[in-house]
């Protein structure tokens, strides 16, 4: 703002500041990716603040290697806002930094070996680029959202004798069964980029419009993703269309008692109630696949860091890395998140949390509304 009036940037100035060519900006304008929405006093097109913010995101994703179509999907995703996209970019950039640091360390080790007359083997030389490197460095999401084997066993058992499995909303692929032929579907380019080397082939598509023929798969599964879908009922019906068996891990957001059972939503984050206000009932979700719902207890030492996972380990929620891997925190907003963490931190310090929740400390598993839908 200059003198109370919003400053608009010309195409030439934006190009200089961003380190790109004017031709690149014109191309983004032509394809509708970033269109300058303002006009200068002379009538030339110029960039308003919102245009610059969008361009910043586009350039960041571009420099991370994303294609223009994928970037358009990312910046136009109605389920995210600017803050959520910045968190995504930060996680990807940290992962890129860690990969580069690991490669530099591996090269330094080889240089030291060669200085001593030792030649590394071809296998050792390729390790710096291969799966072993990813096992070492990881990234924020995979580090906190690992497969919980006891829940995975329930999911895989529910798949029955299925040999071909479609994983819808697959994310990084944590719960994909290793002994079956899996095809993954994931609309988010950010999540697809975090799938490990050797993971199942992944198709960019939405649950509501699966690009497969009827009964193409023995089974279709979806793990902790239905709440991200634009139309959950339509997505579940699509799963039923393309597979003879459907297995879905989700939560019963229509159960008011669920919000009271979990101390985090009951005592610190009442905003969660608003997030599930329009959520289809469990009966509606189950009816969409023509199946049944089974409760899934959460073990106290759950390895997967989904929202309810740390019910007996409250200190974990104070870790920002844990929170960033759970969409709830982005959706409630920074003010609610800060207030909840301040309250929790104070109650842990004073002993109030332990006093309120002393009964939990004797439990090995808790019923917090998680459900397995099977058809």
C-alpha positions as CSV (number, residue, x, y, z in Angstrom):
1,X,0.0,0.0,0.0
2,X,1.3,3.4,-0.9
3,X,-0.5,6.4,0.6
4,X,-3.5,4.2,1.3
5,X,-3.7,3.1,-2.3
6,X,-2.8,-0.5,-3.3
7,X,0.3,-0.6,-5.4
8,X,0.1,-2.4,-8.7
9,X,3.2,-3.9,-10.3
10,X,3.9,-3.8,-14.1
11,X,4.7,-6.9,-16.0
12,X,8.3,-5.8,-16.5
13,X,8.8,-5.1,-12.8
14,X,7.3,-8.4,-11.7
15,X,9.5,-10.2,-14.2
16,X,12.6,-8.5,-12.8
17,X,11.6,-9.2,-9.2
18,X,10.7,-12.8,-9.8
19,X,13.7,-13.6,-12.1
20,X,11.6,-14.8,-15.0
21,X,11.0,-13.5,-18.5
22,X,8.2,-11.3,-19.6
23,X,7.4,-14.0,-22.1
24,X,6.9,-16.5,-19.3
25,X,4.4,-14.1,-17.6
26,X,2.6,-13.6,-20.8
27,X,2.3,-17.4,-21.3
28,X,0.9,-17.8,-17.7
29,X,-1.6,-15.1,-18.6
30,X,-2.6,-16.8,-21.9
31,X,-3.3,-20.1,-20.3
32,X,-5.1,-18.6,-17.4
33,X,-2.6,-19.6,-14.7
34,X,-1.8,-16.1,-13.5
35,X,-3.7,-13.2,-15.0
36,X,-2.8,-9.6,-13.9
37,X,-6.1,-8.2,-12.8
38,X,-5.3,-4.5,-12.4
39,X,-4.6,-1.6,-14.8
40,X,-1.9,1.1,-14.6
41,X,-2.8,4.8,-15.1
42,X,-1.8,4.4,-18.7
43,X,-4.1,1.4,-19.2
44,X,-1.5,-1.3,-19.2
45,X,-2.3,-4.6,-17.4
46,X,-0.6,-4.8,-13.9
47,X,-0.4,-7.2,-11.0
48,X,-2.4,-6.6,-7.8
49,X,-1.3,-8.1,-4.5
50,X,-3.4,-11.2,-4.9
51,X,-2.0,-11.8,-8.4
52,X,1.6,-11.6,-7.0
53,X,0.7,-14.1,-4.2
54,X,-0.6,-16.6,-6.8
55,X,2.4,-16.1,-9.0
56,X,4.7,-16.7,-6.0
57,X,3.0,-20.1,-5.4
58,X,3.1,-21.0,-9.1
59,X,6.9,-20.2,-9.4
60,X,7.7,-22.1,-6.2
61,X,5.8,-25.3,-7.4
62,X,7.4,-24.8,-10.9
63,X,10.9,-24.7,-9.4
64,X,10.1,-27.9,-7.5
65,X,9.5,-29.6,-10.8
66,X,5.7,-29.6,-11.0
67,X,4.1,-29.3,-14.5
68,X,1.8,-26.4,-15.3
69,X,-1.4,-28.5,-15.2
70,X,-0.5,-29.9,-11.9
71,X,0.3,-26.5,-10.5
72,X,-3.1,-25.2,-11.7
73,X,-4.8,-28.0,-9.8
74,X,-2.8,-27.1,-6.7
75,X,-3.4,-23.4,-6.6
76,X,-7.0,-23.8,-7.5
77,X,-7.7,-26.5,-5.0
78,X,-10.9,-25.4,-3.1
79,X,-9.9,-27.5,-0.1
80,X,-6.8,-25.4,0.6
81,X,-6.0,-21.8,1.3
82,X,-2.8,-19.8,0.9
83,X,-1.6,-20.8,4.4
84,X,-2.1,-24.5,3.6
85,X,-0.2,-24.2,0.3
86,X,2.6,-22.4,2.0
87,X,2.9,-25.3,4.5
88,X,2.9,-27.7,1.6
89,X,5.7,-25.7,-0.1
90,X,7.7,-25.5,3.1
91,X,7.5,-29.3,3.5
92,X,8.5,-30.0,0.0
93,X,11.4,-27.5,0.1
94,X,12.7,-29.0,3.4
95,X,12.6,-32.4,1.8
96,X,14.5,-31.1,-1.2
97,X,17.0,-29.5,1.1
98,X,17.5,-32.7,3.0
99,X,17.9,-34.7,-0.2
100,X,20.5,-32.3,-1.4
101,X,22.3,-32.4,2.0
102,X,22.3,-36.3,2.0
103,X,23.7,-36.4,-1.5
104,X,26.4,-33.9,-0.6
105,X,27.4,-36.1,2.4
106,X,27.5,-39.2,0.2
107,X,29.7,-37.5,-2.4
108,X,32.0,-36.2,0.4
109,X,32.4,-39.7,1.7
110,X,33.2,-41.0,-1.8
111,X,35.8,-38.2,-2.3
112,X,37.4,-39.1,1.0
113,X,37.5,-42.8,-0.1
114,X,39.0,-41.9,-3.5
115,X,41.6,-39.7,-1.8
116,X,42.7,-42.9,0.1
117,X,42.8,-44.9,-3.1
118,X,39.5,-46.7,-2.4
119,X,37.0,-47.1,-5.2
120,X,33.3,-47.4,-4.2
121,X,31.2,-50.2,-5.8
122,X,28.5,-49.4,-8.4
123,X,25.9,-50.3,-5.8
124,X,27.3,-47.8,-3.3
125,X,27.5,-45.1,-6.0
126,X,23.8,-45.6,-6.9
127,X,22.6,-45.6,-3.3
128,X,22.9,-41.8,-3.2
129,X,20.0,-41.6,-5.7
130,X,18.0,-44.7,-4.7
131,X,15.4,-45.8,-2.2
132,X,17.9,-46.1,0.6
133,X,18.4,-42.3,0.5
134,X,14.7,-41.7,1.0
135,X,14.6,-44.2,3.9
136,X,17.2,-42.0,5.6
137,X,15.8,-38.5,5.0
138,X,12.0,-39.0,4.7
139,X,9.8,-35.9,4.8
140,X,7.4,-34.4,7.2
141,X,4.3,-36.3,6.1
142,X,5.7,-39.8,5.9
143,X,7.6,-39.2,9.1
144,X,4.4,-38.7,11.1
145,X,1.9,-40.7,9.1
146,X,3.4,-44.2,9.1
147,X,1.4,-47.4,8.7
148,X,-0.1,-48.6,12.0
149,X,0.2,-52.5,11.6
150,X,-2.8,-53.4,13.8
151,X,-5.1,-51.2,11.8
152,X,-3.5,-52.2,8.5
153,X,-4.2,-55.8,9.5
154,X,-7.9,-55.0,9.8
155,X,-8.0,-53.3,6.4
156,X,-6.1,-56.0,4.6
157,X,-8.2,-58.7,6.2
158,X,-11.3,-56.9,5.0
159,X,-10.0,-57.0,1.4
160,X,-10.6,-60.7,1.5
161,X,-9.3,-62.7,-1.4
162,X,-8.9,-59.6,-3.7
163,X,-5.8,-59.8,-5.9
164,X,-6.3,-56.4,-7.6
165,X,-6.9,-53.4,-5.4
166,X,-7.6,-49.8,-6.2
167,X,-6.5,-47.4,-3.5
168,X,-8.5,-44.2,-3.8
169,X,-7.1,-41.0,-2.2
170,X,-3.9,-43.0,-1.8
171,X,-1.7,-40.2,-0.5
172,X,1.8,-41.5,0.2
173,X,0.5,-45.1,0.1
174,X,1.0,-46.0,3.7
175,X,-1.7,-48.7,3.8
176,X,-1.3,-50.3,0.4
177,X,-1.2,-54.1,0.8
178,X,2.3,-55.4,-0.2
179,X,1.1,-58.8,-1.4
180,X,-1.5,-57.6,-4.0
181,X,-1.6,-55.8,-7.3
182,X,-2.4,-52.2,-6.3
183,X,-3.3,-49.2,-8.5
184,X,-3.4,-45.8,-6.7
185,X,-5.5,-42.8,-7.3
186,X,-4.4,-39.4,-5.8
187,X,-5.5,-36.0,-7.1
188,X,-2.8,-34.0,-5.1
189,X,0.5,-33.5,-6.9
190,X,2.1,-32.8,-3.5
191,X,1.1,-36.2,-2.2
192,X,2.0,-38.0,-5.4
193,X,5.5,-36.4,-5.1
194,X,5.9,-38.0,-1.7
195,X,5.2,-41.5,-2.7
196,X,8.3,-43.6,-2.2
197,X,10.3,-45.3,-5.0
198,X,8.7,-48.6,-5.8
199,X,5.2,-47.6,-4.7
200,X,2.2,-48.7,-6.7
201,X,1.5,-46.8,-10.0
202,X,-0.5,-43.7,-9.2
203,X,-3.2,-42.0,-11.4
204,X,-4.1,-38.4,-11.0
205,X,-7.8,-38.4,-10.6
206,X,-10.7,-37.6,-8.3
207,X,-12.7,-40.1,-6.3
208,X,-15.9,-38.7,-7.7
209,X,-14.9,-39.6,-11.3
210,X,-12.7,-42.7,-11.4
211,X,-11.2,-43.3,-14.9
212,X,-11.9,-47.1,-14.9
213,X,-14.5,-49.4,-16.3
214,X,-17.1,-51.1,-14.2
215,X,-15.8,-53.9,-12.0
216,X,-12.2,-53.3,-13.1
217,X,-10.8,-54.3,-9.7
218,X,-11.5,-57.1,-7.1
219,X,-11.5,-54.5,-4.4
220,X,-11.3,-50.7,-3.8
221,X,-10.0,-49.2,-0.6
222,X,-9.8,-45.7,0.9
223,X,-7.9,-44.9,4.0
224,X,-8.6,-41.7,6.0
225,X,-9.4,-39.7,2.9
226,X,-13.2,-39.5,2.5
227,X,-13.4,-36.3,4.5
228,X,-11.3,-34.6,1.9
229,X,-13.5,-35.5,-1.0
230,X,-15.8,-32.9,-2.6
231,X,-18.7,-35.3,-2.6
232,X,-18.1,-38.3,-0.4
233,X,-21.3,-40.1,-1.4
234,X,-20.5,-39.8,-5.1
235,X,-16.9,-41.0,-4.4
236,X,-18.1,-44.1,-2.5
237,X,-20.6,-45.0,-5.2
238,X,-17.7,-44.7,-7.8
239,X,-15.7,-47.1,-5.7
240,X,-18.6,-49.5,-5.6
241,X,-19.0,-49.2,-9.4
242,X,-15.4,-50.1,-10.2
243,X,-14.9,-52.9,-7.7
244,X,-16.8,-55.9,-6.3
245,X,-15.6,-55.2,-2.8
246,X,-15.1,-51.9,-1.0
247,X,-13.2,-51.2,2.3
248,X,-13.1,-47.7,3.7
249,X,-11.4,-46.4,6.9
250,X,-13.1,-43.2,8.1
251,X,-14.7,-41.6,11.2
252,X,-18.3,-41.1,12.3
253,X,-18.5,-37.4,12.3
254,X,-22.3,-37.5,12.7
255,X,-22.0,-38.9,16.2
256,X,-22.1,-36.0,18.7
257,X,-20.7,-38.3,21.4
258,X,-17.5,-38.7,19.4
259,X,-16.6,-35.0,20.0
260,X,-17.2,-35.5,23.7
261,X,-15.2,-38.7,24.0
262,X,-12.0,-37.1,22.6
263,X,-10.6,-34.7,25.1
264,X,-8.9,-32.6,22.4
265,X,-12.2,-31.6,20.7
266,X,-14.1,-31.5,23.9
267,X,-11.7,-29.2,25.9
268,X,-9.6,-27.4,23.4
269,X,-10.8,-27.5,19.8
270,X,-14.6,-27.0,19.7
271,X,-14.2,-25.7,16.1
272,X,-14.0,-29.3,14.9
273,X,-17.8,-29.5,15.4
274,X,-18.2,-26.9,12.6
275,X,-15.9,-28.9,10.3
276,X,-18.2,-32.0,10.4
277,X,-21.5,-30.1,10.6
278,X,-22.4,-31.0,7.0
279,X,-20.7,-34.4,7.0
280,X,-22.9,-37.3,5.7
281,X,-24.1,-39.5,8.5
282,X,-22.5,-42.9,9.0
283,X,-25.7,-44.5,7.8
284,X,-25.5,-42.5,4.5
285,X,-21.8,-43.4,4.0
286,X,-22.5,-47.1,4.6
287,X,-25.6,-47.1,2.4
288,X,-23.6,-45.6,-0.5
289,X,-21.5,-48.8,-0.7
290,X,-24.3,-51.2,0.5
291,X,-22.2,-52.4,3.4
292,X,-21.7,-52.4,7.2
293,X,-19.7,-50.3,9.7
294,X,-17.3,-51.8,12.2
295,X,-15.7,-49.9,15.1
296,X,-11.9,-49.6,15.0
297,X,-10.1,-49.0,18.4
298,X,-7.0,-46.8,18.4
299,X,-4.0,-48.4,20.2
300,X,-2.4,-46.0,22.7
301,X,0.9,-46.3,20.8
302,X,-0.5,-45.9,17.4
303,X,2.2,-45.4,14.8
304,X,0.1,-43.4,12.4
305,X,-0.2,-39.8,13.4
306,X,-3.8,-39.1,12.3
307,X,-5.8,-36.6,14.4
308,X,-7.0,-38.9,17.2
309,X,-3.8,-41.1,17.3
310,X,-2.1,-39.4,20.3
311,X,-5.1,-39.6,22.7
312,X,-2.9,-41.0,25.5
313,X,0.2,-39.0,24.5
314,X,-1.0,-35.4,24.7
315,X,2.5,-33.9,24.5
316,X,2.7,-35.0,20.9
317,X,0.1,-32.4,19.8
318,X,2.5,-29.7,20.9
319,X,4.9,-30.7,18.2
320,X,4.2,-28.6,15.1
321,X,5.5,-31.4,12.8
322,X,2.7,-33.7,14.1
323,X,0.1,-31.1,13.6
324,X,1.1,-30.2,10.1
325,X,0.5,-33.7,8.9
326,X,-3.2,-33.5,9.9
327,X,-5.6,-31.4,7.9
328,X,-7.8,-30.5,10.8
329,X,-5.3,-27.9,12.1
330,X,-5.2,-26.1,8.7
331,X,-8.9,-26.1,8.5
332,X,-9.6,-24.6,11.9
333,X,-7.1,-21.8,11.3
334,X,-4.1,-20.5,13.2
335,X,-6.0,-18.6,15.9
336,X,-7.9,-21.7,17.0
337,X,-4.7,-23.8,16.8
338,X,-2.7,-21.4,18.9
339,X,-5.5,-21.1,21.5
340,X,-5.8,-24.9,21.7
341,X,-2.1,-25.4,22.1
342,X,-1.7,-22.7,24.7
343,X,-4.5,-24.3,26.8
344,X,-3.1,-27.8,26.4
345,X,0.4,-26.7,27.3
346,X,-0.9,-24.9,30.4
347,X,-3.0,-27.9,31.5
348,X,-0.1,-30.3,31.0
349,X,2.2,-28.1,33.1
350,X,-0.3,-27.7,35.9
351,X,-1.4,-31.3,35.9
352,X,-5.0,-30.4,35.0
353,X,-4.9,-32.6,31.9
354,X,-3.9,-35.7,33.9
355,X,-6.6,-35.0,36.5
356,X,-9.3,-34.7,33.8
357,X,-8.2,-37.7,31.9
358,X,-6.8,-40.1,34.5
359,X,-9.1,-42.9,33.3
360,X,-7.4,-42.9,29.9
361,X,-4.0,-43.8,31.3
362,X,-5.1,-47.3,32.1
363,X,-6.5,-48.0,28.6
364,X,-4.5,-49.8,25.9
365,X,-7.0,-48.8,23.1
366,X,-9.8,-46.2,22.8
367,X,-13.0,-46.0,20.9
368,X,-13.0,-42.5,19.3
369,X,-15.4,-42.9,16.4
370,X,-13.1,-44.5,13.8
371,X,-15.0,-46.9,11.6
372,X,-14.2,-49.5,8.9
373,X,-16.9,-49.6,6.2
374,X,-17.0,-52.9,4.4
375,X,-19.1,-54.0,1.4
